[in-house]
Amino acid sequence: MSDSLILPEHAGNLSDMESPWHPHPDPGLEALLQSDDAVALAAALPHPRIANDPYARLRALDQLHRLAPHSSETQHHWLQAMLLGNRPQPVWNWFDDALQTGTLSDQHLLLAAQVAQVSGARDKARDLYLRRIRDHPMDVDAWQKYAEFDAPHLSPHALADRLRDLLARVPDAYSAEKLQFALSACLLQTDPQQAFALASAAQQLKRKRLPHWRADQVQQRLRNDLQLAQSCPRPRALAKPGMVFIVGMPRSGTTLLSSLLGAHSAMGNVGEQNLVPSLAMRTVGESATPLSAAFVDFANRWYRAATADLCPDGTMSVDKLPSNIEHCGFILACFPTARIIHIRRETHDCAVSIHLRDFDFGCTYATSADDIARYHAFVSDHARHVARLHPGRMATVDFEDLVSSPEPTLETLLGQLGLDWEPRILDFWKKTQSTATFSESQVRRPLNADGLGLARRVGDAAADFLRRHDQAHANTSSAP
């Protein structure tokens, strides 16, 4: 395909359209993204300037969906792009309209339930999950998502019995995997040892089904990223940050911390965004060439445009993608006023919590104690190296301190960001927010210490898992 895009003869005027989007910093792309020519937009989607730009692709698909709302292909790609871009509310509005008019298709029931859940419409989510299960009693994905959603909020006995019955009758490994994860979620509060044993069995099946985690690829990314951190100059004086990136292991408290900070009047929680990995992988690739001034300028304007609809004007954005821990050097080099917060959780609790969950994307290391330990060692050591190089731009907070002593912990953290303490932060759970992580139910209730001591609660069921984890961690080189 040609490097140049053929722009339509007539482009819509953004000022004349009801659009939440901020202009793309590439004027040529912006003209295309405002186009009312659906044919031209559809033809442009595969072009690298859009396909490799998640913000441009999101904008193009949203405009296409406005122009051709009944196209099933457009619907599919629009739903996917909006959800991956952490914008579930417009998707839920669309699903809810279809629900009210009786036009919600059977194929969208499960996705609609999940979107209702992350948007906070919990009663409708429950109804949709149960409707899907009633109409498709052998849909193991629906059973799993429903169990993960509702098990903490009801008596699990009847649900557990039903799941055991289904598990005894399923004919294939995939169904057994999903039902074991579902039963594990159902039993986690009442029988954590059995819950862990079930999750571990499910992870073994998943490990056979999916490609294994590639430690060498992670190590190469970390080497490149450390070179960027080493080449990044230290500012003489720290400017007030315009953006904050929360990084860490999955299940370490990133969602909780971003929800707390997002409740501050000067901060806006943009959730999990895949923007930094997209920029880093496209720019750094196999080498760690220092970033040009022109690229840094464009990347800053692009990132702000891509998050402007999620973060009110004048506020500090909070981006909480855990895997950005692999890109700490890139973040500091690319965003000169950015700060990074590395949140840590007790190693055993974190490892057990990861192994209990069935991650939909990435985290292939979650299937193995050895891989969890190695990944944890790699990225934790990497974060420490970068923090030593740029101590003023990286802060560290422990999950245990956050939940046990929230006010002094947050007051210190806010002070490092140039902000004052606000008591309203502790009411974060009352704030309407979309949360598309396993911590969704936790950030809809007051701060609590339920996550402490998880490894102790699963007890002997995790003894071999933790022994292998500790051995692998000890044997992992500290060099990134």
Disulfide bonds with the S-S distance in Angstrom:
none
